[in-house]
Amino acid sequence: MPSVFISKQLKKIFFILLLLVIPTLSHADWTWTEQTGSGNRLWYSIAASSDNTKLVAVTSSTTGGEKGDIYTSTDSGVTWTSRNKLSYWSSVASSSDGIKLVAVSQGEGASSTGAQIYTSTDSGATWTARESNRVWRSVASSSDGTKLAAVAHGYIYTSTDSGATWTEQTSSGSRYWYSISSSSDGIKLVAATQQSTSSNGQIYTSTDSGVTWKATGQSGNWTAVVSSSDGKRLAAVAYGGYVYTSTDSGVTWTEQTSAGSRYWYSITSSSDGVRLTAGVTGGYIYTSTDSGGTWTEQKNAGSRNWFTIASSSDGTKLVAGAYGGYIYTGVYTSSSTSTTTTTTSLTSGNSTTTTTSLTSDNITSTTKSKV
């Protein structure tokens, strides 16, 4: 058999072109944690600071029918402190820094005369009773906690001094108000009524901090509304219906059928209105990263009575309360990333590696290096 000689010069000439393509895929997903420190309770409403570190949540009552309580957390929901402020709470809101809080109660029973509004300026350590007894259903706050808006079975009420004084906005009309949300400056408001035996629910908007109101003409059995920071992107959920979105401050609305017709009960939004999260009673949590165009069912969080949910400003951190269960926190772990690595070897001592990454947000980055 003849000998084969490979000279050093031949090694330096043309090497065989070696092309290696290595694809990897990392799926975008949410990581959900059952915060057992919250306790198994009838969670009814929850609010968060912009970074989701400071949380405040209320229970409507105990499983035995006694008054509910206010709970706060300063570690993103891992531990909770009872504030021993007993009432039949229906809604709570927070300033972006989590220092100024406001809570409303609907009172006890169908024939209730209601309860007062309570405010806190120390992250829930102490509370002050405000306004008169009414059947309060929902409350919203501006980013700085100065401008507040609350809805009752009757009129809408607003405050410009962090809840010290309140104004009855009779132009809103006396209605069965159920939910309200505010832009970060407190100027643009959106509120909704529930369906009654005599009329369908409606969505109303205000562009002057609640002084005047306009019906959008969008009817439904509304359970929750939410607004982006600028008040342009709105979203609403209907119990036994669909998710609806608006990109023009409520002038026009789009029925998002891809989410399905469900018993929607809660909805929250990132500050830009792009990331939405909605909860179903007796069902799952659903998330959207395209302002409601498409939705993903979050089965890892489980099928529960998702009465309330809140989002961080960037929409990557969530906190949700189950009525008759625990509080759960969700963290968006990563973007879907497809990576292709190409290695081309030209000589024995030199090769070039090109790595191209494509994320779910359609951001492409290319990196080249010599080996």
C-alpha positions, 0 to 999 in steps of 0.5 A: 500500500503506497505511503501517503504524505501530507506536506505542511504546505498542503495543510496551508492551502485549501482546506475542505470547506466545513459548514456546521449549522446548529439550530437551538430554540428557547420557548417564551414562557411564564413561570408561575408561583403559588404564594402560599404565604398569602393564605387561601382566601376569597381574593377580590382585588389586587394592585401593584407598584410599577415594578410589582415589588409592593403589592396590596390585595383585599378579600371580599369576606372570609369563607365563613361570611365575615368581613374581609381584610387588606393585605400588603407585601413588599417582596413581590408577594412572597410574604404578606401582612394583614392590616386588620382593616375589616370590611367587605372590600371590593377594589384597591388601587396603588400609586406607581411607587406603591406608597399611596393606596386607596381601597373601597368596600361594597358593604355587607349583603344585597341590601347594604348601605355600603361603606366608606373609602379608605386611603393610605400614604404609607404603603398600607401601614395606616388607613384613613376613612374618607367619603360617605357610605356607598356601595363602592365597586371599583377604584382607580388611581393616577400614577402619583396617587393624587387623582382618584376615581371611584364608581358606586351603585349610583354615580362616579366620584373623583378626587384631586387630593389623594382622596381627602375630598371627593366630588360626585360627578352627576354627569356620569349618570346614576348607573350600575357601575362596575369597573373603572381605570385611569391614565397615568395622569388621571385625565383620561378615564374609562368606566363600565357598567354591568348588564342589568335586567332592564339594560345592557352594560355600557362603556363610558370614557372621560377626557377631563378627569371625570367631569364629563362622560361619553358613552362609547356605544359598546354594550356587554356584561362588562366586568373589568376595564383597563387603560394604558398610561396614555389612555389611548389603548383600552381593553375590556372583558365581558362575562360570558363574552369576549375581550374587546380592545380600543386603540383610540381612547374608546372611540372604536372597539374590536372584538377579539374573538381569538381569545374565545367567549368565556366568563372573563372577570379581570384584565390588566395591561402593561403601561404601553397597552401592548401586553394584556393579561385577562382572567377567567372564573372557573378557567385559566389566565390568558396573555397577549403580547400584541394588544389583544390580537392573539392570546396564550392560555397559561395552563401552568397557573391552573384553572381557578376563579381568577377574580383579579390580576395586576401587571408591572409597568413593562408587563413582564411580572404579574400577580393574580388572586384566586377567589377561594385560593391563593395569590400567584405571581408570574414572571416572563422568563424569556423570548422565543429565540432561534439561533443558527451558528455557522462555522466556516473553516478556510485554513488549519488555523483560522475559522469564522463563526457567525451567530444569528439570533431571531427573537419573538419580537423580530429582533435580529442580531448577528455576531462574527468571531474568528477562532 
